[in-house]
Amino acid sequence: MKNILIVDDEIKITELLEAFLKVEGYNIYKAYEGKGALDIFEREEIHLIILDLMLPIISGEDICKKIRAKSDVPIIMLTAKVDEENKIEGLSIGADDYITKPFSARELVSRVAAIMRRAYKEDNPQAQKFAFNDGDLEVDMKLLTVMKKGMKIKFTPNEFKILKILISNRGTILSRDTLVEKAFGIDFDGIDRTVDVHIKNIRHKIEDNPKEPQYIETVYGMGYKFNF
């Protein structure tokens, strides 16, 4: 699992990127200012950095220069500056890519995957297999298969998307809105209760007792959480 450090003082942006990138199998570290970012970089093995330029105290440019002085870790810069000179400057001090705000989270995730493939020459990070409860439930993200007690269970594409999101964010409560946005896109014009129907169907397929689920917990008033 590759580690990504997100550095941005806008909490909503860091949380959105964290949610999208976790689905793709990345481990996420977050910092909201320069010193915290540099401390994490020194302490952890970071494989890619998403770095906002407009940061308090220590600018993104200075953080980039400090990191480049000691590491070739890939860096994607985020900025509200759209003119060509700023982009050229960002690339000249060591950024591998440059994305202007507002941006599409899905586009950024695609760029992250492309840079990871080039930098580490690995397969798609979605290629993961999970086993829960001593093999009672097995989910293969690459083959898109679900096994329950050794038997293959048929899942619709939307059911698998939701299960994948929950597993990738296991232990975290995800609201219906978050599940809708991540599974169906921000422009989805259905109703959020669609998620409830899919969750009900998934439970009937993976739970021993759907009325007392052990995998997908309902956190009333908040959303759903995958427990293992």
Buried (B, 14 or more C-beta within 10 A) or exposed (E): EBBBBBBBBEEEBBBBBBBBBBBBBBBBBBBBBBEBBBEBBEEEEBBBBBBBBBBEEBBBBBBBEBBBEEEEBBBBBBBEBEEEEBBEBBEEBBBBBBBBBEBEBEEBBEBBBEBBEEBEEEEEBBEBEBEBEEEBBBBBBEEEBBBBEEEEBEBEEBBBBBBBBBBBBBEBBBBBEBBBBBBBEEEEEEEEEBBBEBBEBBBEBBBEEBEEBBBBBBEEEEBBBBEB
